[in-house]
Amino acid sequence: MAIEAPLPTTESPALPSAYARKSTGLVRQIGITGQSVFAASGNPFGFSLVITLFALTLFPRSNFYIAMTIALACGVVSWVAFALLSAMMPRVGGDYAFVSRILNPAVGLGSNLSFFFGSMMAAGLWCYWVAEQGLSPALTVIGAVTRSRSLTNAGASFGPTHQVNCFLVAAAALLLMNGLAALGTRIAFRVVTALFIIASIGFVADILILALTSHASFVSRVDHLAGHGSFAATVAKGSASLLPTHGYSAKSTIGAAYYCLSNTVFCWVGAYTIAEFRRAGQRKRQLITMVGTGTGQILLIMVAAFIFLNTVGYSFFISALGGNYNGPGGTTIGLAGYVYFAGLATPGKILVAILSLSFMGWWLPGLWVNLAMAQRALLSYSFDGLLPKKIAYVSPKTHTPLVAIAIVTVGSLAGCAWVSFSSSFFKVLGIMLLLSFVPMIFVGIAAMVVKRRRADLYKGSPAEWRILGVEVLPIAGAGCLIVGVAAIATALYFHTALAFNIWVAGVLPFGIMAFGIAWFYTARAVRRSRGVDLDLVYRTIPPE
């Protein structure tokens, strides 16, 4: 039977009683299935297939498969770095815990705040997507394929022009997910895992249906639904400049690689809830749940994309994605393309309804990941004395951070309102996604220097992994650092295609970092005036 190795400890002066924390109150109650689903939900593969295919129009003449291969290579080195550090220090906080203990607490806070703010915004967006990318396309696809005008109208009622409806659904999704979280982490994970499995089964069924449908048969079904000659007319309306007729563009492929990476890389989110996973100190388990899950998802997306484009037709899909397809339910192609086109090829209205509704299973898992990260971040800050102690309250009955959950609920509700009623949200979203690469830079540096700066943690730990005598963590750390820097530089270069302001995007990371550093040193001064030395806190690892 495998035994989890104890963490190395350090001899340091006794902490002040106010911060001599023996336990967080969290419980290791989630097994490897829940941990893997949580990692996968950082970028659920059904959602990622829909989103990454937009690279074909954002970056014309890009080679999707090369872009995804680059994203996979970048992802692997990043996942290895996070996995090994998580096994070395399986404590709540993720990159904040790693960087604050290995490099510097102020830098750790500033780096983590980039991802924290991004997660708070993303939580509001995922709530909104329950309506706009979940209910709306699911009902519209069913209505289009079954020729039910009432269902088609119902789907349209959850579209972006119906702001109140979208907000109400978003708020309901937020309250539901945080309500489940308050009842118990295990309950939330069970619901999320069940939804993820349902969505995955629907995804596999949709792709299999497309794989078994010939291109000629698909053309016939499009013409039957949308009118004779609709397929050819859609292709004719498309822009030839978007097609790789005369070869692929290396420049566009690099841009597409960033876009694909930003929608597939976040399988390391499990580092934030690592304190609630069983046997979290085992290197093999962390590698399986991060590296294995991330690699499997990207390979699955590539296979699914190949089948999808082969059956549907590259030229037809690009033109339809651009709004040139006028068939019933055509507005859902950009939201749930594989579901819509699989629905056209699916025999039987009941099966169409089941597969379309299974698409709804992606959204709550994606929401839960962002909520859980933000909640655990507040918990970590509070434990370390950067926020009032009450925020770190964990219910002894449910083992959940109730105060942090309440704070995140209020903040995410504001995000729901912002995304539902204002177009400015999406102008900021691309920049916040860019900021998610900031923690990767500092985690990479921490992985490179941990042997020298915190040998007490590294020596004899699961992170001290060698392959053919070569230490893996410093190499993975260097790769993670390069990926983070290259991703940000690439995004800034392609800011026009990604639709964000280059000056805001260039300044904001430094602004957030400066805010985090100022926050830390202000908190340290306040605590010191009360006889508490926060520097002693960061000489120890976070509590169990």
Secondary structure, DSSP 8 states (H G I E B T S, - for coil): ----------------GGG--S--S----B-HHHHHHHHHTTS-HHHHHHHHTTHHHHSTT--HHHHHHHHHHHHHHHHHHHHHHHHHS--TTTHHHHHHHHT-HHHHHHHHHHHHHHHHHHHHHHHHHIIIIIIHHHHHHHHHHHT-HHHHHHHHTTSTT-HHHHHHHHHHHHHHHHHHHHH-HHHHHHHHHHHHHHHHHHHHHHHHHHHTS-HHHHHHHHHHHH-TTHHHHHHHHS-GGGS-TT---HHHHHHHHHHHHHTT-GGGGGGGGGGGBTTTT-HHHHIIIIIIHHHHHHHHHHHHHHHHHHHH-HHHHHHHHTT---STTGGGHHHHHHHHHHHHH-SSHHHHHHHHHHGGGGHHHHHHHHHHHHHHHHHHHHHTTSS-GGGG---TTT-S-HHHHHHHHHHHHHHHHHHHH-THHHHHHHHHHHHTTHHHHHHHHHHHHHHHH-HHHHTTSTT--EETTEEHHHHHHHHHHHHHHHHHHHHHHTHHHHT--HHHHHHHHHHHHHHHHHHHHHHHHHHHHTT--HHHHTTS----
